Amino acid sequence: MSNIILAQAAGGSQSQGILIMIVYIAIFGAIMYFMIFRPQKKEQNRLKSMLADLAVGDCILTNSGFYGIVIDIQDDTVIVEFGNNKNCRIPMQKAAIAQVEKADAE
């Protein structure tokens, strides 16, 4: 009789341990979502909206650190004029743009 009671008590603590482990995994998943995935998604949305609002004449900063003025916009590429030399126009991908300053903000 005492063996049956001990077996039931051991089985109950094992199921309780599994339940606690599931709760810890859920909490860890929520922490991962709010600290890693959500900020990354916000940044992707910010970059997408920034590139959608890109217009000719905007001052941009590239990922490599160069400042330039947008001369022409095509599907996935833009033509950017760098420096005071008006002959330095380089086509580049939109994905290489890190920051945009609107021309009418000046």
N, C-alpha and C positions, 0 to 999 in steps of 0.2 A: 504494500500500500504506500509506504513512504517513497519507494522507487518511482511510482507513478506521479506523485506530487512533485518530486524533484525534477522529473522529466518535463512536466508541464511548466514549472518555473523557469527551467533553462530555455525552453522553447519560447516563452513569453519575452525573456530578456533578449533573445536573438532577434525576434521580430521588431522589438523596440530599437535595437541597435541599427537595423536596416532602415527603419523609419527616420532615425536621426541622421544617418548618412545621406538619405535622399533630401532631407531638409538642408543639410550643409551644401550639397551639390547645387540645389536650387538657389541658395544664397550666393554661392560662388558664381553661378551663371549670371545672376542679376548684377553683381559687382562688375563682372567682365563686360556686360552690355553697357552699363552706364559709364565705365571708365575707358573703354577701348572702342567699341563699335559705334556708339551713338555720336561721339565727337568726330570720328572719322566720316560718318555719313553727313554731319553738318558741314564739314569742310568741303566735301565733294559737292554738296548742293550750293555752297557759296561760290566755289570756282565755276560751276556750271552757269550760275546766274550772272557772274561777272563776265564770262566770255560771251554770253548771250546778249549782254548790254554793250558790248564793244562797238565803237563807232569810229569812223575816219576822223583823224585829228586828235584822238586820245593819246595821252602820254602813257607809255607802258614801261614796266620793269620786267626783264626776262629772268628766267631761272639762273642764267649765267651771270647776272648782275649788270647787264647793259640797259641803259635808258634809251628810249626811242619814241618816235611819233608814228602812229599808224597812217599809212598812205592809202592802202587798198585792202579790202577784206574779200576773201573768197570762201569756199566751203570750209575746208580745214586749215587753210593757210592765210597768213596776213603778210603784207609787204610793209616793212618797217624801215624808216629813215633814221639813221644813227648819226649823232654829232652835228656839227655845223656844216659839214660837207654835204651838199644836196645830192651828190652823185653816189652816196653810200646807202643804197636801198637794198635790203636783203629780205628774201622771202623766208618765212619761218612758220612752223606749226603753231596753231593756237594753244596747244597744250604746253608750250614753252613759256607762256606768259604767266608771271607770278603775281603781278599787281597792276591795276589800271587806275589812272587819275583822269577824270573826265576833263575835256577841253573847256567846257562852259563853267567849270568850278573856279577858274582864274579870274 
